[in-house]
């Protein structure tokens, strides 16, 4: 484990604090900072009392729970003895309350085709799909792998699984056949749901072909349900195994009721890659996750009846689970879903959608924001974005300069930005500013939400001093927390609970400033020890990105005989020639921003950086490149392996 004590101070942008706009408190869940502080205090001092009230008020219960929290780290149960159903909470209760005609999903495909589903229509489609699953032999506890484009049917199949107690395992529709097979086999999936293909940047990608290759190596899979999305001819359908969605789903009656399920019934597993070894299936259960996703959505996004909310993530990732499906739909929100790429047919597609649907809340990733910057402001300026009132950031730490562009160019300096920190494992947002409550600092996720008790500790598990970096842990349980790694209890305990006994180890470095704000400094292994001085990769990256020529930067450490570690930077640029003069200029820029210690030893220009399919930079692979090592570990989430190959060639 890397020693992360004694981090040098982050020197960028802490002098820029943006006060919250008072008008956001008018309809918010928390109408004042004192009310919010009281909720945090109550959740800390009376955990069971706080969450009892939240659960009873905000979830439907077929049978009441008799104990709020049973906690013996790392084992936890929430709302013990209660019976509920996430599909019912997302759909039926809204319909039964007379809100069935409210729009649930606004959808647009990449070619421009559109659909609109009310809550009543969505409930009918989910019930029909759930009945079809039962006809195909799926019951409570069975695992359903889902490899689908971003169509409404992706949300429908997730909610249909939840309706009958089946466990969905959504696999991003870009993974290889080998990756699908690995996940099928680890989960012992009984059914795979896919489509004939999907639209991506004007091309049709044949999903069913990839699934067929995976199924040849997936002995537990008995059936394959196929949606006709692109109408591709010649789709191979294996008799006795493959069935068309329209043949089995459309004939159902649509009145299948939601099944009462124990609060700790597994809702889904979601695979996330580790630095080594096979991907791990993070397991989330029904009641606690459902409540956490819903309440954090309402708290952080200040959700209002008239909002049109757009989370640009894919449901193949946890952001799509929590903030496209379970959180917003439980809250009765109107959600925009989009199938395609942000730059097809042109780089203004996102802004065209914001203008067309009058989006009020936009939740996207720093990777996307940096791409927008690179493409140029002219794509933004041709559209009316005045409907926006709230912006969000998710996926990784946002560089302060990207934050400022988002604030100025997209939010017109009027929209608060909620820079959220959380993980697949946490189930939902853990730290974030609240609009109308929290003054923001570019690059900081600010403060924890009610019920979250973060601790920053050194390698010995001792608290570090303010403004010093250390390992970020969570000291108390929260309803949305992971319940384990599917089929691997030993790995679950070892990875998350063995380093600091009794605390959940997030795997991230963080520090807390003098105002109590938290700054995420990258993964624990993303700290560089240069001649005994410890630097966060994020602060060096932020310094590079603050230069006008730099669009994106990734910084890693490599072994160095003299310093212990040297700093290697990979940079993509705009509007300049990548030459030695610019390389020198960038090194001097970092020196001026942070100090001589942080000046990169190696600085390489790259056309693009290696990223996961969810848009995160894979710094682990860059460390291999910088160190001259063979690329190792799990690369199943890498979007384009040729990027690494090109960087290795340019060594």
C-alpha positions, 0 to 999 in steps of 0.5 A: 500500500502506498504511503499517502501521508504528507501530500503537498498542498493543492495550489490551484483554484482554491481561491475561487469559491462560488456562493450558492444561488439562493433561489435554488432553496425555494423548492429544494428538499433542504431549504436552508443550510441549517436544515441540511446540517441538522439532517447530517447531524441526525443521520450521524447521531441517530442513524436508525431513527433517521433512516427509519423515517426516510424508508417509511416515507419514501419507499412502498412496503408490502410488509414493514421492516422490524429492524433498520440496520444490522451491522457487523463490518463488513456484513450489513443488512438494511430494513430487516424483515421488510418486503418491497420491490424496486419495480413497484417503487419506480412505476406502480406507485406513481400510476396508483397515485394518479400520475400515470400520464406523466412522462417517464422516458423521452428517448432519441436514437442516433438516427433521430427516431424518437419515443415517449413513454408515460409511467403507465405505458412503462409499467405495462411494458415492464409487466409484459417483459416480466411475464415473458421472462417467466415464460422463458423460465426465469424466476427469483434469483436467476441471473439475466445478462443484458447486452443492449443498446441505449433504448427504452427496452434496456430500462424495461428489462432491468425493471422487469427483472426487479419485478420478479426478483431476477438478478440483472447483470448489465454488460456495456454493449461494446465489450468483446465476446470474451468479456461477455462470456467471462461475466456470464460464467462468473454469474452463471447467467441463465438468459442473455438479452440483446439486440440485432445491433445498435447505431454508433456514429452512423454505423450499425454494430452487430450485437447478436453476432458478438453474443453468439460468439460469447454463448459458445463459451457460456454453458449456463445460458439456456435462452437468448432474447433478441430485440429487433433494433436496427432491422438487420437482415440475416440475423442468426437465430438458433432454434430452441435457444433464441427468441425474438422480443416481439414474439414473446414480449408483445403477446403478454397481457401487461398486468403481472404484479410486482412480487414482494421481495425481502429487503436484502434480495439481490437486485443486480450485479455489475462487473467492474474491472480490477487492476489485476485478475478477473472483473469483480461482480459488485452485488447490490440489494433491493431496499437500501440501494433503491432508497439511496439512489432515490434520495441522493437523486432528489437531494443532489439534483434538487429535483422538481416536478417540471424538470427534464433530467438528462444523465448522459451515461449508459446503463451499462455502468452504475451511473446509468443504473442509479441515475437513469433508472432507479433513482429518477424513476423512483422519484417520478422524474422525466428522463431523457435517454439518448442512444448514440455518440455525442459527436454524430452527426456533428459535434453539437449533438448534445446541445441540439438535444438540450435545446430540443427537449428543453433539458433543465438538469444535465449530468455528464462526465469530465471526459465528455466536457474535455471533448467539448472543449477540444471540439470548439465553443462554436458548437455550443454557441449555435444553440439556446441552452437557457433551459438548463438550471443545474449541471452535474459532473460524474465519473472522475475528478474534474479539472478546475479549468474544465469546471470553469468552462462548464460553468461559463459556456454551458451554465452561462455562469447561472447554473450551480455545478454538482461535482459528485464523488461516488463509486460502483460499490457505493451505489450512489452519490456520497459527496457533492455540493447541494444547489442552494446550500453549498458554496462550490470550489472548482475541483472539489466534491465538497462535503458528504451527504447525510449518513456518510462518515468519511475518514482520511487515514495514513497507512497505519490507519491513523487520521491525517492532519488537515490538508494532508492526503491519505486513504479515503475510508467510510466509517459507518454503513449507508443503505446503498453500500455494496453487499459483496462480490458475487461468488467471492466473499474472500476477495470482498473482505480482502479488497475493501475491509482488510486494510483499515479494520471496520472501515470501507476502503474506497481505494481513493486518496483524498484530503480535506481542506481548512473549510472541511471540503474534500478533494479526491486526489486519484486512486491510491496507486496514483500518488507519485513519490518523487525524491521523498515528496508525494504528489497527486497525479490530479494536481499535476494534470490540472496544472497541465490542463490549465495551459491553453494548448492542452485539451487533456492530460494523464500523469503517472509515475515510472521507476527512476533510479535517482528519484525513486519515481519520475513523473511521466505525462501524456498530453493531447493538445489543440491548435498547436504543433506538438514540438519540443518548444511546446514540451518545454513550455508545458514543463515550465508551466507546471513548474510555475503552477506547482513548483520544480518538484512537479515538472514532468520528466517525460512528456509525450504528445498523444492523439488520444488517451486510453480510456475505458468504455465509460470514459475514464483514463486508464492510468494503470496502462499508461504506467506500463507504457511509461515504465516500458513494461508489457501491458498487463492486468484486465484490459476488457474495459479498454475502449480501443486497444490501438491507442495503447499500441500507438503509444508503445510504438512512440516510446 
